[in-house]
Amino acid sequence: MRDTVIRFFILFLMLTLSFSVYAERKRSYKAKSLFKATHYCPSTGRPRGSCPGYVIDHVIPLACGGADSPNNMQWQTKQEAKAKDKWERRGC
């Protein structure tokens, strides 16, 4: 009984860790900074700081094999980003 519980716990732990590693594909802070330096915020016209009403979005989603580079980034309104997120979650 105890061996079964330990095996189940280890299996659960391994699955949890593998899914969290897969789900959290790290995004490059440097790529985002380079994007901002060459594509100023549409609402403020500045290369740094917050950009009210806009988010930086990947043209080809990371989940669909898109690169995490400035070439694959764009400014999107928050409303447009929410709409795009809906179809991205369905799969590529």
NORHUNOR-V452372 format. One record per backbone hydrogen bond with DSSP energy under -1.0 kcal/mol. NH is the residue of the N-H (numbers start at 1). CO is the residue of the C=O. If there is no record, write none. Layout:
# NORHUNOR-V452372
nh | co
NH | CO
NH | CO
This chain:
# NORHUNOR-V452372
nh | co
5 | 1
6 | 2
7 | 3
8 | 4
9 | 5
10 | 6
11 | 7
12 | 8
13 | 9
14 | 10
15 | 11
16 | 12
17 | 13
18 | 14
19 | 15
20 | 16
21 | 17
22 | 18
23 | 19
24 | 20
32 | 28
33 | 29
34 | 30
35 | 31
36 | 32
37 | 33
38 | 34
39 | 35
41 | 46
45 | 41
54 | 51
55 | 76
57 | 74
59 | 72
64 | 61
65 | 62
66 | 61
69 | 67
72 | 69
73 | 70
74 | 57
76 | 55
78 | 53
81 | 77
82 | 78
83 | 79
84 | 80
85 | 81
86 | 82
87 | 83
88 | 84
89 | 85
91 | 88
